[in-house]
Amino acid sequence: MEPRDLSSHTVYQAGRGIEEVARDLGLDPDDLVKLASNENPFGPSPAAVEAIREAAGSANSYPKASHADLTEKLADRWSVAPEQVWLANGGDGVLDYLARAMLEPGEAVLVPDPGFAYYGMSARYHHGEVQEYQISKADDFALAAETVLDDYEGRESGDSRPRRTSGKSDGGERIVYLTSPHNPTGKRFDLDAVAEIADRTGEETLVVVDEAYGEFADGPSAVELVGERDDVAVLRTFSKVYGLAGVRLGYGIVPEAWADAYTRVSTPFAASEIACRAGLAALDDDDHARKTVETAEWAREYLYENLDAPTWESHGNFVLAEVGDASEVADELQRRGVIVRDCTSFGLPECVRITCGTEAETKRAVAELNEVLAS
């Protein structure tokens, strides 16, 4: 007996952790700086840590009350109905629920390249097909409506394929994924671009805007569009600005017209008691969120101004830099105790992605990277 054919499925390549690198290189973990996974350099919200401690004693109970409380709190924050908030085990869980709700076997999704591998992975898990739109370095990784629509509208080969300039297209993809801010480039879509993409994609196409890094961006959320239309949904997470990546807590905000699909596609109690209690506390810890965002803003500017390598303006808590041979540079940096993300797995073998750390971590990373580049 064997599992079904998984040969078309890709493997998600996560950034390497401190313990793993320390073991491989024989280094003290305390001497390492990890700037590879876009984690919060200040750790979890202190209020969330206390809530986790208090919730540990009730971990034997299903999270019915806390699940409802967190859903209602998020609904109030975003001015939507509680039914429109889909809690999940991380943002990945939201992607799975949306795929379950939207995809029939053989239907396609449209994903960015480079981009988050799990968009396509989730679709394939649910027997969907995957198409890609290109985010081009030659275009400075620009994110405009045409970035997506040029690949959505028409599937003929060659440069002669049709291009539509107005009206709905019948490109066929059931879900179109937009990452804003985009990982790994840091670029973002403005709301007009999101609305245009939704206007020009098919009547049965859902535009999913992944705002995992939304708190770091300087523009409005696409949640504003959810209240106006039934073909846009938004993904958010507690992993980044709230520092709860290890807890695994995310949520989607979906159109009210089909919000009740959640109860038909979600796992029972989609977020744990501990995760829900941590999320409730983190939402009230404005000081921690503010410090995290302000430090990321400082770190981005420091990287732009002091790194001896080309960078791109970012709206996330990371910066993409062109360093030559990314694998070689990342390996040498690891030997020096600084872990960054080699972007070869994103199709960018000349780039590394550097998470915005604390001031001390960011300055150390820049100093070490500049020495590596000079040598």
N, C-alpha and C positions, 0 to 999 in steps of 0.2 A: 504494500500500500504506500502511496506517495501523495503529497499535497497537490493541488491543482498547479498548472503550469504558471510559474512565477518568473519566467525568463525575461519578460518585458519590464519587470519591476526593478526600480533602482534602489540603492541603499543610501539612506540619509547619512551624510558625513558631518558629524558634530565636531566642533572645535575641541582640541585636546585640553584636558583638565590639569590642574596643578599637580595633583598626586601622581598622575600618569607620567607627566614629563619629568617630575622629580625622580621617580623610580628609574626611568630610562637613562637619565643623565647622571644619576648619583648625586643629585643636589638636595639641599635642604628646602622643603616646600615653603618655609617662611621667607626664603630669599627670592622667591619667584613672584613675578607680577603677571597676572593673566589678563590680557586685553584682547581676547580672541572670540568671546561668545556674547558680547554686548550685554553683559550682566551689570547689575547696579553695583558700583564700586563701594557704596556705603552699606551694602547688605540689605536685609529686609527692613521695612519700617519697624522701629522699636515698638510701636503700638501693636503691630502685627505679631511680633515675637512674643509679647506678653499674652496676646490673645491665643496664640498657639499653645503656650504653656497651660493656660486656663482650660482650653478645649481638650487637652490630652486626656483629662479625667473622664470625659464624656464620649470618648472615641468608640465606645461600645454601642452607641445609639446611631440610628440612621439620621442624616442631616435634614429632616423635614422642615423644622422651624428655621434653621439658619439658611437653608437653601431659599426659602421663601423670603426671608428678611433681606438677603443680599440681592435677590432679584428685584424686590421692591425699591431698595435703595438705589440701585443702578437705573431703574426705570424713572425714578424721581430726578436723578441727576441729569438724565438725557431727555426728559420730558416725553417719554413714550409710555405705552401701556406695559404692565409687567409681563404680559404674554409675549411681548416683542423681544424680551431679553432671554437669550438662550445660554445658560451657564454650561460650562464644559470643562473637561480635564485638559486645561491649556488651550491655546488658540488652535492647536492641532485637532482637538476634539470638536471645535466649532466647524472646522473644515470637513470633518467626517460627517457631522450631522447635516450640513448643507448638501454634501454629496448624496447622502441617503435620501434626503427630501427631494432632490432635484433630478437625479440621474436615473434614466432607464439604461439597461445594459446596451452598450454600443454607442451611447451618446457621448459627445465630445465636450471637453473644456478647453479654454484658451489660457495659457499661462505665460508669464514673462521669462525670457532667456537673456541674460542670467536672472535667476530668481530663486525663491524658496522651493526646494525640491519637493516638499510635502504636498503642494498643490496637486501636482501630477500623481504623486504616490497615492494620495487619498482617492483620486478619481479612478485609478487602476484597481485599487482594492475593491471598489464598488462597480467593477466591470465597465468602466468608462474608457473613452479614448482621450488622448492628449495631443493638442496642437500648441504651437508656440508663436509668440510674437517677439520680435527682436528689439532689445534695448541696446542701441549701438554706441560704442565708444567713439566712433567717428562723428556722431552727432552730439558728443559731450553727454551721453546718457540721458538725453532730453526725454521728458515724459509729457507728451501732448496727446490729444485725442487721436491724431493720425498715427502716432506710434503704435497704437493698438489696432486701429481700424484698417490700416494698410494691409495687415495680415488677416484681419477678420473678414473683410469684404471680398469675397471671391477666392477660390482655391486653385485656379488654373496656374500652371507652371510658367516661369519666365516673367519678364518685365511687362508683358502685354496684358496681364490679368486685369479685369475691370476694376475701376475705382469709382465708388459712389461719393457724391458730395453732399447729399441730403437725403432725408427719409430713412425708413427702416431697411436694414439689410436682411437677407436670408442666409447669412454666413453659416449658421447651423449649430454653433457651439451653444451648449445649454448654460454654461457658467463661464464668465470672463473674470479673471482675477487681476486686480490692480493692487500693487503694494505701494502704500503712500504714508510715510516715507519708505522708499524702496531700499531693500537690502540686496546687494552690498553697496549700491552707489550713493545712497543718501538723498537722491532726488525725490520730488513729490509731484503728484497731480494737483492742480487747482480744481475747485469745485465745478467750474465751467467745463473743464475737460471731462470730468466724471459724468456730468449731465449729458454732454454731447455723445459720449460713448454709449450711455444708456439709451439716448434717443435714437441712435443709428444702429443699434444691435437689434436682434430679433424680438418679436413680441413675447417669446417664451425663453428669452435669455436673461439670466440673473447676473448683474454686475456686483461682484464681491470686492469691497475695498478693505484691504488688510491694513489696519492702523495700529499694528503692534507697537510702533514707535511714535504714535500720534501725539503723546504728551510732549515730545521734544520739538514738534513742528511749530511753525509760526503762523499757520493758517487754520481756518475753520475745519471742523470734522465733517465728513460726508454723512454723518447722522442727520445733518440738516436736510439732506435729500430724501432720507427714508420716510419722513413724514409727508412728502409730496408725491411719492410714486411707489409702485409696487414691484419695481425691478432693480432695486439697489439694496444691498445689505452690507453691514459693517462688522468687522472683527476687531476686538480689542483684547488686551491681555494684562494680567497683573505681574508678568514676568520681568518687565523692564523698569519702568519708573518706580514701581512699588517694591521691587527687589524680591519677588516671590517666585522666581523661576523654578526653584526646587519643590514648591508646593503644587505646581501645575494647576493653574486657575486662569481661565479665559472666558470670554463671552461674545456672543453675536447679538447684533441689533437688527431685526428683520422687519419687513413690511407687515403692517397689522393685518392685511387681508389674508395672509396665510400663516400667521404666527402660531396657530394651534397645531401645526405640523410637528412641533417640538415634542409633544407628548407621544407621538407615534414613532419617532426616530431616535430619541435619546435613550441612553442607558438609565436604569433606575438610579436616582440620586447622582446626577452627572458630575457633581462636585462634592468632595468629602466634607465632613463636619469641620475638620481642622482647616481646610482650604477656605470654606465659607466664612468661618470666624476670623481668619487672618485677613480675608478680603474686606470684611466689614470694618475692621479696625484700620486697615491701610487707607481706606477711602477717607477717613477722618484725619489722617496724619498729614496735613498740608505742609508742615515744616519739612518733613522728610522729602516729599515730592518736589517742593520748591528748591531745596538744596541740590537735589539730584539734577534737576533741569538746569539750574544756573551753573553748576559745575560742568555739565556737558557743553553748555554754550561757551564757557571759558576754554575748555579743552579743545573744542573744535578750532577756535581762533588761534590757540597756541600751536596746534598742529599745522594750520595753514601758514602761519608766519615763521615757524622755526624749523620745520622739517625740510631737509635738503632733498626733496622729491616732489614731483607734481602731485597735487591733490585736487579733489572735486568738492565743491560746496555741498555740505550735508545738512539735512534737517532731522537726522537721527542722533543717537548717542554713539556715533562711530564716524570714522573718516576713511575713505578709500584713497590709497596712495600707490603711485606707479614706481616700482623699485627695481625693475629689471627682471632677474630670475627670482620669482617670489618664493619658490621652494627653498632655494639656497639661502636667501635672505632670512626667511622665517626660521630655518634650521639654525643659522648662526645666532640669531637673536635668542632662540631658546637656550643655546649654550651659555649665553650671557644672562639668562634669567628672566627674559621678557618673552611672553607668549602672545603672538598676534595671529591673525587668520590668513593663511595662504589661500588666495582666491582661485587657485587652479581648478578646484572643484566647481567653481562658478563659470568656468570658461575664460578666466582672466589670469593666465599664468604669469603675467608681468605685474600683478597687483597684490597688495596685502590690505586687509581691513584692520584698522586699529580702533578698539573700543575706547571711548572717553573714560579715563580713570580719574582718580583723585589728582590733585595738583602734583603731588610728589610722584605718583605712578606715571602720569603723562610726561612730566619732565624727564624722568628716567628713560622712558620708552623713546622719546625723541633723541636724547643724547646717545643712547646705545645704537639706535637705528642710523643716525648720522655717521657714527663711527664705522658701522658695517658698510654703509654706502661708500664712504671715503676709501675703505680698504679694498 
